[in-house]
Amino acid sequence: MGPILLVDDEPSNLSILRTILAPDYPLVFARNGNRALSMVAKHNPSLILLDIQMPDMDGFEVCRRIKANPQTEDIPVIFVTSLLTVSDEATGFDAGAVDYIVKPVSPRIVKARIRAQLSQVSAKQLERSHRDAIAVLAEASEFRDTDTGAHIWRMAAYSTTLARAMGWPSVECQQLELAASMHDIGKLGIPDYILLKPGVLDERELIIMRSHTTIGYNILSKSSAPIFQMAATIARCHHEKWDGSGYPARLSGEAIPETARIVAVADVFDALSMTRPYKKSWPLDRIVENLTSNAGSHFDPRLIEHFMRILPNILAIKDHWNDHPPKKLE
């Protein structure tokens, strides 16, 4: 984490804050708004304690400029001020501040507010790290494939859009998008001569290929984190079929977890839309006919109804990824 930036035009106020915080945190200082903006750019602070009443540029304007910059907008700003009117509070929060500390400051309150904000910063950084790790793990499953890697992100976006159309909460939709991207991680355990074979697999090869579901489950289920538990379930069950003819466990109907049923629709739609070593891409009308004719056998019929209803949104996602393909891992 970066240092805490203390901004106040009164040296005595900076001295008080230094006494409170210096034993526990690295600190940098500024005595006016312009200097504060320079220090933000130079030090990338993890938190800013900002006075409001300053001569050259008040704290509200400093905060607005920090929040207007995409590189600094996530830095939390706490106003430290003697202003205490409802109007001032509203102006500060509108400018982007996360909290207020009233002068004269209490050491206990200052420390408590800073701990609370820095814990949130740490949580956001950890979440960002988790997302980056999941992205690398997901793309690793496509590393040896002939596709560009867009498949995992297209079908994850399709899955999320379908879940949202079914009324899933936003947080669960976000989890599904990340979890769905890891659905084929088990392909890491499949030999290249099978994975990349430019033709139909024989029976022995098919058995090995189908084992990617249990390999993926075994990899992902080792984590107790909810998102990896969801991903493990999807990896194991996304080739199950509504009528019980799928694999690996021949589950049927609602015994198949809904996450896997959603991903199954998205995965097949995208697979049929793609050119692969063993086939050419299908035209849209043929894909639609396949999905609708297999509702009630391969797919949950209710999901197919929702998918057809949102097909324009699905096609817009497909077009986006066609126009903005991801770079393949080197």
C-alpha positions in Angstrom: 0.0 0.0 0.0 1.0 3.6 -0.6 1.4 6.2 2.2 -1.4 8.3 3.7 -1.5 11.8 2.3 -2.3 14.5 4.9 -3.4 17.8 3.4 -3.9 21.0 5.5 -2.8 24.6 5.2 -2.2 24.8 8.9 1.1 23.3 10.1 -0.3 22.7 13.6 -3.0 20.5 12.2 -0.6 18.5 10.2 1.6 18.1 13.3 -1.3 16.7 15.3 -2.2 14.2 12.6 1.5 13.2 12.3 1.7 12.5 16.0 -1.4 10.3 15.9 -0.5 8.4 12.7 3.3 8.3 12.3 3.9 5.3 14.6 1.6 3.1 12.5 1.6 4.4 8.9 4.0 6.0 6.3 2.9 9.6 5.7 3.3 12.3 3.1 2.2 15.9 3.4 0.8 18.8 1.4 -0.2 22.4 2.5 -2.4 23.4 -0.4 -4.6 21.9 -3.1 -2.2 22.1 -6.0 0.6 20.5 -4.0 -1.9 17.8 -2.9 -2.6 16.9 -6.5 1.1 16.7 -7.2 1.7 14.4 -4.2 -1.2 12.1 -5.3 0.4 11.7 -8.7 3.8 11.1 -7.2 3.1 8.8 -4.3 -0.2 7.1 -5.2 -1.4 7.2 -1.6 -3.7 4.5 -0.2 -5.8 7.2 1.7 -6.1 11.0 1.8 -7.0 13.1 4.9 -8.1 16.4 3.3 -8.8 19.7 4.8 -11.7 21.7 3.2 -10.9 25.4 3.9 -7.6 26.1 2.0 -6.7 29.4 0.3 -5.8 28.4 -3.3 -8.2 25.5 -3.9 -10.6 24.2 -1.4 -10.8 20.5 -0.4 -14.1 19.9 -2.4 -12.4 20.9 -5.6 -9.3 18.8 -4.8 -11.5 15.8 -4.2 -13.4 16.3 -7.4 -10.2 16.4 -9.4 -8.9 13.3 -7.8 -12.2 11.5 -8.5 -12.2 12.7 -12.1 -8.9 11.0 -12.8 -9.3 7.3 -13.7 -5.9 6.6 -12.2 -6.7 8.1 -8.8 -10.5 7.8 -8.6 -10.4 4.8 -6.3 -8.3 6.5 -3.6 -10.5 7.0 -0.5 -10.8 10.6 0.7 -11.7 11.6 4.2 -12.4 15.2 4.9 -10.9 16.5 8.2 -12.7 19.8 8.9 -14.4 22.1 11.4 -17.3 22.5 8.9 -20.2 20.5 10.2 -23.4 21.7 8.4 -25.6 19.2 6.5 -25.0 21.2 3.3 -21.2 20.9 3.7 -21.5 17.1 4.4 -23.6 16.7 1.3 -21.2 18.7 -0.8 -18.3 16.5 0.4 -20.0 13.3 -0.3 -21.1 14.5 -3.7 -17.5 15.4 -4.4 -16.5 11.7 -3.7 -15.5 11.6 -0.1 -16.1 8.5 1.9 -16.1 10.0 5.4 -15.7 13.0 7.6 -13.6 13.6 10.7 -14.5 16.7 12.7 -11.8 19.0 14.2 -10.5 19.1 16.9 -9.7 15.5 16.1 -9.9 12.6 18.5 -6.9 10.2 18.1 -9.2 7.2 18.7 -11.7 8.3 16.0 -8.9 9.1 13.5 -7.3 5.7 13.9 -10.7 3.9 13.8 -11.8 5.6 10.6 -8.5 5.0 8.9 -8.4 1.3 9.9 -11.9 0.9 8.5 -11.1 2.6 5.2 -7.8 0.8 4.7 -9.4 -2.6 5.4 -11.9 -1.9 2.5 -9.0 -0.9 0.3 -7.2 -4.2 1.1 -10.4 -6.1 0.4 -10.8 -4.4 -3.0 -7.2 -5.1 -3.9 -7.6 -8.7 -2.8 -10.7 -9.1 -5.0 -8.8 -7.6 -7.9 -6.0 -10.0 -7.4 -8.5 -12.9 -7.3 -10.0 -11.8 -10.5 -6.6 -11.6 -12.2 -5.7 -15.0 -10.9 -9.0 -16.5 -12.2 -8.5 -14.9 -15.6 -5.0 -16.4 -15.9 -6.3 -19.8 -14.7 -9.2 -19.7 -17.2 -7.1 -18.8 -20.1 -4.6 -21.5 -19.3 -7.3 -24.0 -20.2 -7.4 -22.6 -23.7 -3.6 -22.1 -24.0 -3.0 -25.1 -26.2 -6.2 -24.7 -28.1 -6.5 -23.3 -31.6 -9.1 -20.7 -30.5 -7.9 -17.2 -29.5 -9.2 -17.7 -25.9 -12.3 -15.6 -26.6 -14.5 -18.6 -26.2 -14.2 -18.6 -22.4 -15.1 -15.0 -22.1 -17.9 -15.0 -24.7 -19.6 -18.0 -23.1 -19.1 -16.5 -19.6 -20.8 -13.3 -20.8 -23.6 -15.3 -22.3 -24.0 -17.3 -19.1 -24.2 -14.1 -17.0 -26.7 -12.5 -19.4 -28.9 -15.5 -19.2 -28.7 -15.7 -15.4 -29.6 -12.0 -15.2 -32.6 -12.6 -17.5 -33.8 -15.2 -15.1 -33.7 -12.8 -12.2 -30.5 -13.7 -10.5 -29.1 -11.1 -8.1 -26.3 -9.0 -9.5 -23.6 -10.4 -7.1 -24.4 -13.9 -8.1 -24.3 -13.0 -11.8 -20.8 -11.5 -11.2 -19.7 -14.7 -9.5 -21.1 -16.8 -12.3 -19.2 -14.9 -14.9 -15.9 -15.7 -13.2 -16.8 -19.3 -12.3 -18.1 -20.1 -15.8 -14.8 -18.9 -17.3 -13.1 -21.9 -15.6 -15.5 -24.5 -16.9 -12.9 -26.3 -19.1 -9.9 -26.0 -16.8 -9.8 -29.8 -16.8 -8.6 -29.7 -20.4 -5.2 -29.1 -18.9 -5.1 -32.8 -18.2 -6.1 -33.9 -21.8 -3.3 -34.9 -24.2 -2.7 -32.6 -27.2 -3.2 -35.5 -29.7 -6.8 -35.7 -28.4 -7.5 -32.1 -27.7 -6.3 -30.9 -31.0 -7.3 -33.8 -33.2 -8.7 -32.5 -36.5 -11.4 -35.1 -36.7 -13.9 -37.2 -34.8 -12.6 -38.9 -31.6 -12.7 -42.7 -31.4 -14.3 -44.3 -28.3 -11.2 -44.5 -26.3 -10.2 -40.9 -27.1 -13.8 -39.8 -26.2 -13.6 -41.4 -22.8 -10.3 -39.5 -22.1 -11.7 -36.2 -23.4 -14.8 -36.5 -21.2 -12.6 -36.9 -18.2 -11.9 -33.1 -18.4 -15.1 -32.7 -16.3 -13.8 -34.6 -13.3 -10.3 -33.3 -13.7 -11.6 -29.8 -13.6 -13.7 -30.6 -10.6 -10.8 -32.1 -8.7 -8.6 -29.0 -9.4 -11.2 -26.4 -8.5 -12.8 -28.1 -5.5 -9.6 -28.0 -3.6 -10.5 -24.4 -2.7 -13.2 -23.7 -0.2 -13.9 -20.2 -1.6 -17.5 -19.9 -2.8 -16.5 -18.9 -6.3 -14.2 -21.9 -6.8 -16.9 -24.2 -5.4 -19.3 -22.8 -8.0 -16.7 -23.2 -10.7 -16.0 -26.8 -9.6 -19.7 -27.7 -9.8 -19.9 -26.1 -13.3 -16.7 -27.9 -14.5 -18.1 -31.3 -13.4 -21.7 -30.9 -14.5 -21.8 -28.7 -17.6 -22.0 -31.7 -19.9 -24.9 -33.3 -18.1 -28.1 -33.3 -20.1 -31.7 -32.6 -19.0 -32.8 -36.1 -20.0 -30.0 -37.9 -18.1 -27.9 -38.9 -21.1 -25.0 -36.6 -20.4 -21.8 -37.2 -18.4 -20.0 -37.8 -16.1 -22.8 -38.8 -13.6 -25.9 -39.0 -15.9 -27.7 -36.4 -13.8 -31.1 -35.3 -15.1 -33.6 -32.4 -14.8 -33.2 -30.2 -11.7 -30.7 -32.6 -10.2 -28.2 -30.8 -12.5 -27.2 -27.6 -10.7 -28.7 -24.5 -12.3 -25.3 -23.0 -12.7 -24.2 -25.9 -14.9 -27.5 -25.9 -16.9 -27.0 -22.2 -17.7 -23.4 -22.8 -18.8 -24.4 -25.8 -20.9 -26.6 -23.5 -23.0 -24.0 -20.8 -23.3 -21.2 -23.3 -24.0 -23.1 -25.1 -26.8 -24.2 -21.9 -28.4 -20.7 -20.6 -28.6 -19.2 -23.9 -29.6 -21.6 -24.1 -32.6 -20.8 -20.5 -33.5 -17.0 -21.3 -33.7 -14.8 -22.9 -36.3 -12.9 -25.7 -34.6 -10.3 -28.3 -35.8 -13.1 -30.8 -36.5 -15.9 -28.5 -37.9 -16.9 -25.2 -39.4 -19.0 -22.6 -37.7 -22.8 -23.0 -38.0 -25.1 -20.3 -39.4 -27.4 -18.7 -36.8 -30.7 -20.3 -38.0 -29.1 -23.8 -37.7 -27.8 -23.0 -34.2 -31.2 -21.8 -33.1 -32.9 -24.9 -34.5 -30.4 -27.1 -32.6 -31.0 -25.4 -29.3 -34.8 -25.3 -29.6 -35.1 -28.9 -30.8 -33.0 -30.1 -27.9 -35.0 -28.2 -25.3 -36.2 -30.9 -22.9 -33.6 -33.4 -24.0 -30.2 -31.8 -23.8 -31.2 -28.5 -22.3 -33.5 -27.2 -19.5 -36.5 -26.0 -21.7 -37.1 -23.0 -19.4 -33.6 -21.8 -20.0 -34.0 -22.1 -23.8 -37.1 -20.0 -23.6 -35.2 -17.2 -21.8 -32.2 -17.6 -24.1 -34.3 -17.1 -27.2 -36.0 -14.1 -25.6 -32.6 -12.4 -25.1 -31.0 -13.6 -28.3 -30.4 -10.0 -29.6 -28.4 -9.4 -26.4 -26.4 -12.6 -26.9 -25.6 -11.7 -30.6 -24.5 -8.2 -29.4 -22.0 -9.9 -27.0 -20.8 -12.1 -29.9 -20.3 -9.2 -32.1 -18.3 -7.3 -29.4 -15.9 -10.2 -29.0 -15.5 -10.6 -32.7 -14.6 -6.9 -32.9 -12.3 -7.0 -29.8 -10.6 -10.4 -29.7 -8.3 -11.0 -26.7 -4.6 -11.6 -27.2 -3.6 -15.2 -27.0 -1.3 -16.2 -24.2 2.3 -16.5 -25.5 
